[in-house]
Amino acid sequence: MRPGAYRANNKKKGEAMFSNARLADLWTDLIARLRAIGEIVPRLILRLIMGWEFFESGREKLNGENWFMSIQSDFPVPFNIIPANISWTIATWFELIGAFALWFGLGTRFFAFSLLVLTFVATAAVHWPMVSMWGDLLKGYAISDMGHGNFKLPLLFVVMLLPLIFNGPGKLSIDHLIAKWFGADTWPQPNGDGWALAALVFGIPFLFLIPMLGFVLLGLALLLAGFQRFVRG
């Protein structure tokens, strides 16, 4: 190969490498900016929407009549043996206080998890279909109850609450200010304990909806925690 052609070839390769590196830098910069905004906007929107939904529900209970007595036997254990007026009061005030907690981002994970459990209990009592086959479950995935349940809206609530439980309320919150004040690490890397906690978060609510699955998840949480403690040390 002639020296001139060799230099031209190397120049083209260098330009291509520079172009690829430049594109990679631009992509990394774009993702970094989106993640920075993602710490504020998406979870704030989730908190505002979910707060309003539970506030409306709690306000209706506060100003309405207790209809839990008519479905007392449909509640999962132990709520089927708790007096209906107590269950009504618990649901009402957890929804109202939880709504304000989500709006302000205070105790967000606790209240999001509490509202998650409340949603599962409500789903088991009111929205879950009598499942004998997969077709029945699919028919229950609806907003309006046509005789096959209507768990679509509660499922959407669950999907919207989970990011608040696992990722927190975001930077525009009182929780973030408290964590920043104490210098807490809000982005630890997941380990065995983290996965055990995730199994626990799912296991407790499922105890009220699909008890067998709930027990399996709780058992998995214990196994993962034990593995982290005794095997990995």
Residue pairs with C-beta under 8 A, 6 or more apart in sequence:
1 9
39 170
39 171
40 170
40 171
40 172
41 170
42 163
42 170
43 163
43 164
43 167
43 168
43 169
43 170
44 169
44 170
44 172
44 173
46 160
46 163
46 164
47 102
47 103
47 105
47 108
47 164
47 169
47 170
47 173
48 102
48 103
49 160
50 99
50 102
50 112
50 115
50 157
50 160
50 161
50 164
51 98
51 99
51 100
51 101
51 102
51 103
52 99
53 157
54 95
54 96
54 98
54 99
54 102
54 115
55 95
55 96
55 99
55 100
57 95
58 91
58 92
58 93
58 94
58 95
58 96
58 98
58 99
59 96
61 88
61 91
61 92
61 95
62 92
62 96
66 84
66 85
66 88
68 75
68 84
68 85
68 87
68 88
68 91
69 84
71 125
71 126
72 80
72 84
73 80
74 80
74 124
74 125
74 126
75 82
75 87
75 121
75 124
75 125
76 121
76 124
76 125
76 207
76 208
76 209
76 211
79 87
79 121
79 125
79 208
91 118
91 122
94 111
94 114
94 115
94 118
95 115
95 118
97 111
98 111
98 112
98 114
98 115
101 107
101 108
101 110
101 111
102 108
102 111
102 112
102 115
102 164
102 169
104 173
104 174
105 169
105 170
105 172
105 173
105 174
105 175
105 176
106 173
106 174
106 175
107 175
108 164
108 168
108 169
108 173
108 175
109 164
109 165
109 168
109 175
112 161
112 164
112 165
113 161
113 165
113 201
115 157
115 161
116 158
116 161
116 162
116 165
116 201
116 205
117 204
117 205
117 208
119 154
119 157
119 158
119 161
119 205
120 154
120 158
120 205
120 206
120 208
120 209
121 208
122 154
123 151
123 154
123 155
123 209
124 208
124 209
127 140
127 145
127 149
127 150
127 151
127 153
127 154
128 140
128 149
128 151
128 209
129 136
129 137
129 139
129 140
129 148
129 149
129 151
130 136
130 149
131 137
131 140
136 148
139 146
139 148
139 149
140 148
140 149
140 150
140 151
140 152
141 151
141 152
141 155
142 148
142 149
142 150
142 152
143 150
143 152
143 153
144 150
158 205
165 201
166 198
166 201
168 175
168 176
168 186
169 175
169 176
170 176
176 186
179 186
188 194
191 228
192 224
192 225
192 227
192 228
192 232
193 224
193 225
193 228
195 224
196 220
196 221
196 222
196 223
196 224
196 225
196 228
197 221
199 217
199 218
199 220
199 221
199 224
200 217
200 218
200 221
202 217
203 214
203 215
203 216
203 217
203 218
203 220
203 221
204 214
204 218
205 214
206 213
206 214
206 217
207 214
207 215
207 218
208 214
